[in-house]
Amino acid sequence: MKHSQTLIPTLKEVPADAEIKSHQLLVRAGYIRQTASGVYSFLPLGNKVLKNVEKIVREEMEKAGAVEMLMPALQPADLWKETGRWYSYGAELMRLNDRHDREFALGATHEEVITSLVRDEVKSYKKLPLTLYQIQNKFRDEKRPRFGLLRGREFMMKDAYSFHDSQESLNEVYDKMFTAYSNIFERCGLNFRAVIADSGAIGGKDTHEFMVLSEIGEDIIAYSDTSNFAANIEMAPVNVPIEKSDEAVAELEKVDTPNVKTMQEVSEFLQLPVEKGIKSLLFKVDEQFVLVLSRGDHEINDIKLKHVLDAANIELASEEEAREILGAEIGSLGPINVDSLEIIADHGVAAVVNGYCGANETGKHFMNVNPERDFKVSRYEDLRFIQEGDPSPDGHGKIKFAKGIEVGHVFKLGNIYAEKLGAAYLNEQGKQDIMIMGCYGIGVSRTIAAIVEQFHDENGITWPKEISPYHVHLIAVNPKNEEQMSLSESVYQKLQSNGMSVLFDDRKERPGVKFADSDLIGLPIRITAGKRANEGYLECKLRASGEQFDVHESELLEKINQLLSE
């Protein structure tokens, strides 16, 4: 493609609303443009990158035995109401009414549509397992769209769904898809980790996220420094031995603690270690109130709490609710003399000796508090966030943290959707049974942003070869020079006829502008017809390493093939 015939509107200045490198560079290099908040147009270069990622995804999906199809983005509300997600999915689901006042949603995900389709078309175990996928735009009304392609309201996604007659069949396909995802992100050149994760609004259990390591990631990965263990911090189990102090148990004492609310403030006021504190949080769990305890230096993990209580919804009680139920402001809550609520605690609380906690009187705390003597706990569970330095849950090494960008997610859904939508089949015994499902998603456009976060320098993008919109950036330094233009045209035709994609900068621009745009756009190999064009020599530069050398036209094709195959 000749530069003069396409649309590549590069910018010198960083866009004011672009906070991270991928957003800045994709806009500056002419790959994307914002149409509305969280909604982007993919310009010619961006569209080519998108198609290259899609090509990798399609190839690996085919290897895994998945078949491509296409479902509508516009989905009837009735399907979502059958599963209950019309009410539970939240404000991110874009809802609309047609002229007849019938309710629809723009597809945020497609579990309902695919399950209803398979329910109507697959009636026998002989058709199972079956894995179907699509690559399609998705819509989610993000409260705060930001970071360009990383958090948009319209985005490109690959979503796959598998249907089975046994858990063993699901496990087998899940493993295949896990491998396919690993292959996809490896081919994209990404430094990533597959981590244990929470299924969120999708549902199901046994799920992994694929996280690209990045300092701008919004998720925290907890990983072992000596093993392969990795989990989203929300799901990392805590496996710390409970070691109780042998100090003598002291008499319970109530003290004034005016104007202190946080555990750190109470610790400093009482001049006691924060780990001796017992933090008391009042949660509303499916409309029932529960008092949840942790050690003062630990934080309650609401995802773990939700799983432990098998709850649909949990949220912290308001200040007004705390006063009404426990008689004090939130900073003075505690478990002593509380008979009307269930009290559950993290394992770490069991080790506290002579601790302190709120007295359920604003501005007062108890000292020398001992669990079981001074209050009863209905059960101890793993409820806290893991911390750096904790033992790895697999027993090997210590936990470290890293930030990550989620680019893929695989789920074992079980029969959640099949049961609600009546997706049944006749088994080998001729009896009706409910299908078992898996679900597998990749944020295709999000992956592009993640790639740029890992592949850039101070001058622009440095695309991996398989993702780059073109293999070669060909530049004629001076379009008015007949020898340079003649050599450039010859090289352009030769490379294209040998299956290489080439962006030919034939613009009547200054050399500095062309070279700056070339670095910004980030194609793997730059070929320049310059001062030695009359001898048939071209300058070759590798974008990623900066290595430069001259090569004769007669050897150019062989050299580029070699570089692209390395």
C-alpha positions as CSV (number, residue, x, y, z in Angstrom):
1,M,0.0,0.0,0.0
2,K,1.3,3.5,-0.9
3,H,1.1,6.0,1.9
4,S,-0.4,8.6,-0.4
5,Q,-3.4,6.3,-1.1
6,T,-4.3,5.5,2.5
7,L,-5.3,7.3,5.7
8,I,-2.6,7.5,8.3
9,P,-3.2,10.8,10.2
10,T,-0.1,10.9,12.6
11,L,0.1,13.5,15.4
12,K,3.2,15.1,16.9
13,E,1.5,16.0,20.2
14,V,0.2,13.6,22.8
15,P,-3.7,13.8,23.0
16,A,-4.8,15.5,26.2
17,D,-7.2,12.8,27.2
18,A,-4.7,9.9,26.6
19,E,-3.3,8.8,30.0
20,I,-1.4,5.6,29.0
21,K,1.2,4.8,26.3
22,S,-1.0,2.5,24.3
23,H,-3.8,5.1,24.0
24,Q,-1.3,7.8,23.2
25,L,0.6,5.9,20.6
26,L,-2.4,4.3,18.8
27,V,-3.9,7.7,18.4
28,R,-0.6,9.5,17.5
29,A,0.4,6.8,15.0
30,G,-3.0,7.0,13.2
31,Y,-4.4,3.6,14.2
32,I,-7.5,4.7,16.0
33,R,-9.7,7.7,16.5
34,Q,-12.4,8.3,19.2
35,T,-15.9,8.6,17.9
36,A,-17.5,9.0,21.3
37,S,-16.4,8.4,24.9
38,G,-15.2,4.7,25.0
39,V,-16.1,4.2,21.3
40,Y,-13.3,4.1,18.6
41,S,-13.0,3.9,14.9
42,F,-10.2,1.6,13.7
43,L,-8.4,3.4,10.8
44,P,-6.7,1.4,8.0
45,L,-3.6,0.6,10.1
46,G,-5.6,-0.3,13.2
47,N,-8.0,-2.5,11.2
48,K,-5.1,-4.4,9.7
49,V,-3.7,-5.1,13.2
50,L,-7.2,-6.1,14.4
51,K,-7.4,-8.6,11.5
52,N,-4.0,-10.0,12.3
53,V,-5.0,-10.7,15.9
54,E,-8.3,-12.2,14.7
55,K,-6.3,-14.4,12.3
56,I,-4.2,-15.9,15.1
57,V,-7.4,-16.4,17.2
58,R,-9.2,-18.2,14.3
59,E,-6.2,-20.5,13.7
60,E,-5.9,-21.5,17.3
61,M,-9.6,-21.9,17.7
62,E,-9.7,-24.2,14.7
63,K,-6.9,-26.3,16.2
64,A,-8.9,-26.6,19.4
65,G,-11.9,-27.9,17.5
66,A,-14.1,-24.8,17.7
67,V,-16.4,-23.7,14.8
68,E,-17.0,-20.1,13.9
69,M,-20.5,-18.6,13.6
70,L,-22.0,-15.1,14.1
71,M,-24.8,-14.2,16.5
72,P,-26.8,-10.9,16.6
73,A,-25.7,-8.0,18.7
74,L,-29.3,-7.1,19.4
75,Q,-30.7,-9.5,21.9
76,P,-34.4,-9.8,23.2
77,A,-34.8,-9.1,26.9
78,D,-36.9,-12.2,27.3
79,L,-33.8,-14.4,27.1
80,W,-32.0,-12.4,29.8
81,K,-35.1,-12.5,32.0
82,E,-35.2,-16.3,31.7
83,T,-31.7,-16.4,33.3
84,G,-32.4,-13.6,35.7
85,R,-29.5,-11.5,34.4
86,W,-31.8,-8.8,33.0
87,Y,-32.1,-7.7,36.6
88,S,-28.7,-8.7,38.1
89,Y,-26.2,-7.8,35.4
90,G,-26.3,-4.1,36.4
91,A,-26.0,-0.7,34.7
92,E,-23.3,-1.9,32.2
93,L,-26.0,-3.8,30.2
94,M,-27.2,-1.4,27.4
95,R,-31.0,-1.7,27.3
96,L,-33.3,-0.2,24.6
97,N,-36.9,-0.5,23.3
98,D,-38.0,-0.8,19.7
99,R,-40.9,1.1,18.2
100,H,-43.3,-1.5,19.6
101,D,-41.9,-0.9,23.1
102,R,-40.3,-4.4,23.1
103,E,-37.2,-4.6,25.3
104,F,-33.8,-5.5,23.9
105,A,-30.2,-5.4,25.1
106,L,-27.0,-4.8,23.1
107,G,-24.9,-7.9,23.5
108,A,-22.5,-7.5,26.4
109,T,-22.0,-11.3,26.2
110,H,-23.9,-14.1,24.5
111,E,-24.5,-17.0,27.0
112,E,-28.3,-16.6,26.6
113,V,-28.4,-16.4,22.8
114,I,-26.1,-19.4,22.2
115,T,-27.7,-21.5,24.9
116,S,-31.2,-20.9,23.4
117,L,-29.9,-21.7,19.9
118,V,-28.2,-25.0,20.9
119,R,-31.3,-25.8,23.0
120,D,-33.5,-25.6,19.9
121,E,-31.1,-27.4,17.5
122,V,-29.2,-30.1,19.5
123,K,-31.3,-32.9,20.9
124,S,-29.0,-35.9,21.2
125,Y,-25.7,-36.8,23.0
126,K,-24.4,-37.8,19.5
127,K,-24.0,-34.1,18.7
128,L,-21.9,-33.4,21.8
129,P,-19.4,-32.0,22.6
130,L,-19.9,-29.0,20.5
131,T,-17.8,-25.8,20.6
132,L,-19.0,-22.6,18.8
133,Y,-17.4,-19.2,18.7
134,Q,-17.7,-15.8,17.2
135,I,-15.6,-12.6,16.8
136,Q,-18.0,-9.7,17.2
137,N,-18.4,-6.2,18.8
138,K,-19.7,-6.2,22.3
139,F,-21.3,-3.3,24.2
140,R,-21.0,-2.4,27.9
141,D,-22.0,0.9,29.4
142,E,-18.8,1.5,31.4
143,K,-19.3,4.1,34.1
144,R,-15.9,5.6,33.3
145,P,-14.4,4.6,29.9
146,R,-10.7,5.2,30.0
147,F,-7.3,4.0,28.8
148,G,-8.4,3.9,25.1
149,L,-9.0,0.3,23.9
150,L,-8.4,-1.1,27.4
151,R,-11.8,0.0,28.8
152,G,-14.3,0.9,26.1
153,R,-18.1,0.9,25.7
154,E,-17.8,-0.9,22.4
155,F,-15.1,-3.4,21.8
156,M,-14.1,-6.4,19.7
157,M,-14.3,-9.8,21.5
158,K,-13.9,-13.5,20.7
159,D,-16.4,-15.5,22.7
160,A,-16.7,-19.3,22.5
161,Y,-19.1,-21.6,24.2
162,S,-18.9,-25.4,24.6
163,F,-21.7,-27.9,25.3
164,H,-21.1,-31.3,26.9
165,D,-22.8,-34.4,28.2
166,S,-20.3,-34.9,31.0
167,Q,-17.9,-33.1,33.3
168,E,-15.0,-35.1,31.9
169,S,-15.9,-33.8,28.4
170,L,-16.0,-30.2,29.7
171,N,-12.6,-30.7,31.4
172,E,-11.1,-32.0,28.2
173,V,-12.3,-29.1,26.1
174,Y,-11.4,-26.6,28.9
175,D,-7.8,-27.8,28.7
176,K,-7.7,-27.5,24.9
177,M,-9.0,-24.0,25.1
178,F,-6.5,-23.1,27.9
179,T,-3.7,-24.3,25.6
180,A,-5.2,-22.4,22.6
181,Y,-5.3,-19.2,24.7
182,S,-1.7,-19.7,25.8
183,N,-0.7,-20.2,22.1
184,I,-2.6,-17.1,21.0
185,F,-0.9,-14.8,23.6
186,E,2.5,-16.4,22.9
187,R,2.1,-15.7,19.2
188,C,1.1,-12.1,20.0
189,G,4.5,-11.9,21.7
190,L,3.1,-11.1,25.1
191,N,4.5,-11.6,28.6
192,F,1.5,-13.0,30.4
193,R,0.3,-15.3,33.2
194,A,-2.7,-17.6,33.5
195,V,-4.1,-17.0,36.9
196,I,-6.9,-18.4,39.1
197,A,-9.8,-16.0,38.9
198,D,-13.4,-15.2,40.0
199,S,-16.2,-15.8,37.4
200,G,-18.0,-12.5,38.3
201,A,-21.3,-11.9,36.5
202,I,-20.7,-14.8,34.0
203,G,-21.1,-17.4,36.7
204,G,-19.7,-20.9,37.1
205,K,-16.6,-22.1,38.9
206,D,-13.0,-23.2,37.9
207,T,-11.9,-20.3,35.9
208,H,-8.7,-18.7,34.8
209,E,-7.8,-15.2,33.6
210,F,-5.0,-14.5,31.2
211,M,-3.1,-11.5,32.4
212,V,-0.6,-9.4,30.5
213,L,2.0,-8.1,32.9
214,S,1.9,-4.3,32.9
215,E,2.4,-1.5,35.4
216,I,-0.8,0.2,34.2
217,G,-2.8,-3.0,34.8
218,E,-6.0,-2.6,37.0
219,D,-5.7,-6.1,38.4
220,I,-3.2,-7.4,40.9
221,I,-1.6,-10.8,40.4
222,A,-0.3,-12.8,43.4
223,Y,2.4,-15.2,42.3
224,S,5.0,-17.4,43.9
225,D,8.6,-16.4,43.6
226,T,9.7,-20.1,43.2
227,S,6.8,-22.0,41.5
228,N,4.1,-21.6,38.8
229,F,1.4,-20.6,41.2
230,A,-0.5,-17.4,40.1
231,A,-3.9,-16.1,41.0
232,N,-5.9,-12.9,40.9
233,I,-5.5,-11.3,44.3
234,E,-9.2,-11.6,44.7
235,M,-8.9,-15.4,44.5
236,A,-5.5,-16.2,46.0
237,P,-6.1,-18.5,49.1
238,V,-4.2,-17.7,52.3
239,N,-2.3,-20.6,53.8
240,V,-0.6,-19.1,56.8
241,P,-0.2,-21.2,60.0
242,I,-2.1,-19.9,63.0
243,E,0.5,-19.3,65.7
244,K,-1.1,-18.1,69.0
245,S,1.0,-16.2,71.5
246,D,1.5,-17.8,74.9
247,E,1.2,-14.5,76.8
248,A,-1.1,-14.5,79.8
249,V,-4.7,-13.6,79.1
250,A,-5.6,-10.3,80.7
251,E,-8.9,-8.9,82.0
252,L,-11.2,-7.2,79.5
253,E,-11.2,-3.4,79.8
254,K,-13.3,-0.7,78.1
255,V,-11.4,2.6,77.2
256,D,-12.2,5.9,75.7
257,T,-10.9,6.4,72.1
258,P,-12.2,9.8,71.1
259,N,-12.0,10.9,67.4
260,V,-10.2,7.8,66.2
261,K,-11.9,5.6,63.5
262,T,-9.3,3.6,61.4
263,M,-7.4,0.7,62.8
264,Q,-4.2,2.6,62.3
265,E,-5.5,5.5,64.3
266,V,-6.7,3.2,67.1
267,S,-3.3,1.4,67.1
268,E,-1.4,4.7,67.5
269,F,-3.9,6.0,70.1
270,L,-3.6,2.8,72.3
271,Q,0.1,2.4,71.5
272,L,-0.5,-1.3,70.5
273,P,0.5,-3.1,67.3
274,V,-2.1,-2.9,64.6
275,E,-2.0,-6.7,64.2
276,K,-3.5,-7.0,67.7
277,G,-6.6,-5.2,66.5
278,I,-9.8,-6.9,65.5
279,K,-11.5,-5.2,62.6
280,S,-15.3,-5.4,62.6
281,L,-17.2,-4.8,59.3
282,L,-20.9,-5.0,59.0
283,F,-22.0,-6.4,55.7
284,K,-25.5,-6.7,54.1
285,V,-25.6,-10.2,52.5
286,D,-28.6,-10.8,50.4
287,E,-30.6,-8.4,52.7
288,Q,-29.3,-10.1,55.9
289,F,-26.7,-8.4,58.1
290,V,-23.5,-10.3,59.0
291,L,-20.6,-9.1,61.2
292,V,-17.3,-10.0,59.6
293,L,-14.0,-9.9,61.5
294,S,-10.4,-9.7,60.5
295,R,-7.1,-8.9,62.1
296,G,-6.3,-5.2,62.1
297,D,-3.5,-5.4,59.5
298,H,-5.6,-7.5,57.1
299,E,-8.3,-6.5,54.6
300,I,-11.5,-8.5,54.1
301,N,-11.8,-9.8,50.5
302,D,-15.5,-9.3,49.6
303,I,-15.1,-11.9,46.7
304,K,-14.1,-14.6,49.1
305,L,-16.8,-13.5,51.5
306,K,-19.4,-13.8,48.7
307,H,-18.2,-17.3,47.9
308,V,-18.1,-18.4,51.5
309,L,-21.6,-17.2,52.1
310,D,-22.8,-18.4,48.7
311,A,-24.4,-15.0,48.3
312,A,-25.8,-13.2,45.2
313,N,-25.0,-9.7,46.5
314,I,-22.9,-8.3,49.3
315,E,-22.2,-4.7,50.3
316,L,-21.0,-2.8,53.3
317,A,-23.6,-1.5,55.6
318,S,-24.2,2.3,55.6
319,E,-23.4,4.5,58.6
320,E,-27.1,4.8,59.3
321,E,-27.5,1.0,59.2
322,A,-24.5,0.5,61.5
323,R,-26.0,2.9,64.1
324,E,-29.4,1.3,63.9
325,I,-28.2,-2.3,64.3
326,L,-25.1,-2.0,66.5
327,G,-25.6,1.5,68.1
328,A,-22.3,3.1,67.1
329,E,-20.4,4.7,64.2
330,I,-18.6,2.4,61.9
331,G,-15.1,3.1,63.5
332,S,-16.3,1.8,66.9
333,L,-18.0,-1.5,65.9
334,G,-17.1,-4.8,67.6
335,P,-18.3,-8.3,68.2
336,I,-18.7,-8.2,72.0
337,N,-22.3,-8.5,73.4
338,V,-23.6,-9.0,69.8
339,D,-26.3,-11.7,69.9
340,S,-28.5,-10.6,67.1
341,L,-26.1,-11.2,64.2
342,E,-24.1,-14.0,62.8
343,I,-20.4,-13.4,63.4
344,I,-17.8,-14.9,61.1
345,A,-14.1,-14.3,61.1
346,D,-10.9,-14.8,59.1
347,H,-8.6,-17.4,60.5
348,G,-6.1,-14.8,61.6
349,V,-8.5,-13.6,64.3
350,A,-8.3,-16.9,66.1
351,A,-4.6,-16.2,66.9
352,V,-5.3,-12.8,68.6
353,V,-4.4,-12.7,72.3
354,N,-5.2,-9.6,74.4
355,G,-6.3,-7.7,71.4
356,Y,-8.6,-4.7,71.0
357,C,-11.8,-3.9,69.2
358,G,-14.7,-1.5,69.0
359,A,-17.2,-1.4,71.9
360,N,-20.3,-0.6,69.9
361,E,-20.2,2.8,71.6
362,T,-19.0,5.7,69.5
363,G,-15.5,6.7,70.7
364,K,-15.0,3.6,72.9
365,H,-13.0,0.4,72.5
366,F,-12.3,-2.8,74.4
367,M,-8.8,-3.8,75.3
368,N,-7.5,-7.3,76.2
369,V,-10.0,-8.9,73.9
370,N,-9.8,-12.7,73.4
371,P,-11.9,-14.6,70.9
372,E,-14.2,-17.3,72.3
373,R,-13.8,-15.9,75.8
374,D,-15.3,-12.5,75.1
375,F,-17.3,-13.3,72.0
376,K,-18.3,-16.3,69.9
377,V,-17.6,-16.8,66.2
378,S,-19.9,-19.0,64.2
379,R,-17.1,-20.1,61.9
380,Y,-13.6,-19.2,60.8
381,E,-12.9,-19.0,57.1
382,D,-10.3,-17.7,54.7
383,L,-11.7,-14.2,54.2
384,R,-8.7,-11.9,53.7
385,F,-6.6,-10.7,50.8
386,I,-3.3,-12.4,50.5
387,Q,-0.3,-10.2,51.2
388,E,3.2,-10.0,49.8
389,G,5.6,-12.2,51.8
390,D,2.8,-14.7,52.7
391,P,3.7,-18.3,52.0
392,S,2.5,-19.4,48.5
393,P,-0.7,-21.5,48.8
394,D,1.0,-24.3,46.9
395,G,3.6,-24.6,49.6
396,H,6.5,-23.4,47.4
397,G,8.1,-20.0,47.9
398,K,6.7,-16.6,49.0
399,I,4.0,-14.4,47.4
400,K,4.9,-11.4,45.2
401,F,2.6,-9.0,43.5
402,A,2.5,-7.8,39.9
403,K,-0.1,-5.7,38.0
404,G,-1.8,-7.2,35.0
405,I,-4.2,-6.4,32.1
406,E,-6.9,-9.1,31.7
407,V,-7.0,-10.1,28.0
408,G,-8.7,-13.5,28.2
409,H,-10.9,-15.5,30.5
410,V,-12.0,-19.2,30.5
411,F,-14.9,-20.6,32.6
412,K,-16.4,-23.9,33.5
413,L,-20.0,-22.8,33.6
414,G,-21.6,-26.1,34.5
415,N,-25.3,-26.2,33.9
416,I,-26.3,-22.7,35.2
417,Y,-27.5,-21.4,31.8
418,A,-28.6,-24.7,30.3
419,E,-30.9,-25.4,33.3
420,K,-32.5,-22.0,33.3
421,L,-33.0,-22.0,29.5
422,G,-34.0,-25.7,29.3
423,A,-31.0,-26.8,27.1
424,A,-31.6,-30.6,27.4
425,Y,-30.6,-33.6,25.3
426,L,-31.3,-37.4,25.2
427,N,-28.5,-39.3,26.7
428,E,-27.3,-42.8,25.7
429,Q,-30.0,-44.4,27.8
430,G,-32.7,-42.3,26.0
431,K,-33.4,-40.2,29.0
432,Q,-33.4,-36.4,29.1
433,D,-30.4,-34.7,30.7
434,I,-29.2,-31.1,31.0
435,M,-26.2,-29.9,29.0
436,I,-23.0,-28.8,30.8
437,M,-21.3,-25.7,29.4
438,G,-18.0,-23.9,29.2
439,C,-17.4,-20.3,28.1
440,Y,-14.2,-18.7,26.7
441,G,-13.5,-15.0,26.0
442,I,-10.7,-12.9,24.5
443,G,-10.8,-9.2,24.3
444,V,-9.4,-8.8,20.8
445,S,-9.2,-5.0,20.7
446,R,-8.0,-5.0,24.3
447,T,-5.2,-7.4,23.3
448,I,-4.0,-4.8,20.8
449,A,-3.6,-2.2,23.6
450,A,-1.9,-4.7,25.8
451,I,0.6,-5.5,23.0
452,V,1.5,-1.8,22.6
453,E,1.9,-1.4,26.4
454,Q,4.7,-4.1,26.2
455,F,6.0,-3.2,22.7
456,H,7.0,0.5,22.5
457,D,9.9,2.8,23.1
458,E,10.3,6.6,23.3
459,N,9.8,7.0,19.6
460,G,6.8,4.9,19.0
461,I,5.4,1.4,18.7
462,T,7.6,-1.7,18.1
463,W,5.1,-4.3,16.7
464,P,5.9,-8.0,16.9
465,K,6.2,-9.4,13.4
466,E,3.0,-11.5,13.4
467,I,0.8,-8.5,14.6
468,S,2.3,-5.7,12.6
469,P,0.0,-4.2,9.9
470,Y,2.8,-4.5,7.4
471,H,6.1,-6.4,7.3
472,V,8.1,-3.6,5.7
473,H,8.1,0.2,5.7
474,L,9.7,1.3,2.4
475,I,10.8,4.9,2.2
476,A,12.0,6.9,-0.7
477,V,14.0,9.7,0.9
478,N,13.5,12.1,-2.0
479,P,10.5,11.4,-4.3
480,K,11.9,13.9,-6.8
481,N,15.1,11.8,-7.2
482,E,14.4,9.4,-10.2
483,E,17.0,6.8,-9.1
484,Q,15.5,6.6,-5.6
485,M,11.9,6.4,-6.9
486,S,12.8,3.8,-9.5
487,L,14.6,1.6,-7.0
488,S,11.8,2.0,-4.5
489,E,9.1,1.1,-7.1
490,S,11.2,-2.0,-8.1
491,V,11.6,-3.1,-4.5
492,Y,7.9,-2.4,-3.8
493,Q,6.7,-4.7,-6.6
494,K,9.3,-7.4,-5.9
495,L,8.4,-7.7,-2.2
496,Q,4.6,-7.7,-2.8
497,S,4.9,-10.3,-5.5
498,N,6.7,-12.5,-3.0
499,G,4.0,-12.3,-0.5
500,M,5.3,-9.6,1.8
501,S,3.1,-6.7,2.9
502,V,4.7,-3.3,2.3
503,L,3.8,0.3,3.3
504,F,5.5,2.5,0.7
505,D,6.0,6.1,1.9
506,D,5.9,7.9,-1.4
507,R,4.8,11.2,0.1
508,K,6.4,14.5,-0.9
509,E,7.5,15.1,2.7
510,R,10.9,16.0,4.4
511,P,13.0,12.9,5.3
512,G,12.8,13.8,9.0
513,V,9.0,13.6,8.9
514,K,9.0,10.3,7.1
515,F,11.5,8.7,9.6
516,A,9.7,10.1,12.6
517,D,6.4,8.7,11.3
518,S,8.1,5.4,10.6
519,D,9.3,5.0,14.1
520,L,5.9,6.1,15.4
521,I,4.0,3.6,13.3
522,G,6.5,0.8,14.3
523,L,6.7,-1.7,11.4
524,P,9.4,-4.4,12.1
525,I,11.7,-3.6,9.1
526,R,12.4,-0.2,7.5
527,I,13.9,-0.1,4.0
528,T,15.2,3.3,2.8
529,A,16.2,4.2,-0.8
530,G,18.7,7.1,-0.3
531,K,22.1,8.3,-1.3
532,R,23.3,4.9,-2.6
533,A,20.2,4.2,-4.7
534,N,22.3,4.7,-7.9
535,E,24.4,1.7,-6.8
536,G,21.3,-0.5,-6.1
537,Y,21.9,-0.3,-2.3
538,L,19.2,0.3,0.3
539,E,19.5,1.0,4.0
540,C,17.8,-1.6,6.3
541,K,16.8,-0.8,9.9
542,L,15.2,-3.1,12.4
543,R,12.7,-1.2,14.4
544,A,12.9,-3.1,17.7
545,S,16.7,-3.2,18.1
546,G,17.7,-0.2,16.0
547,E,20.3,-2.2,14.1
548,Q,21.1,-0.7,10.7
549,F,23.0,-2.1,7.6
550,D,23.1,-1.7,3.8
551,V,21.9,-4.4,1.5
552,H,21.9,-4.7,-2.2
553,E,18.6,-5.0,-4.1
554,S,19.6,-8.4,-5.4
555,E,20.0,-9.7,-1.9
556,L,17.1,-7.9,-0.3
557,L,14.4,-10.5,-0.7
558,E,16.5,-13.2,0.9
559,K,17.6,-11.0,3.7
560,I,14.1,-9.9,4.6
561,N,12.8,-13.5,4.5
562,Q,15.6,-14.4,6.9
563,L,14.8,-11.5,9.3
564,L,11.1,-12.3,9.3
565,S,11.7,-16.0,10.0
566,E,14.0,-15.4,13.0
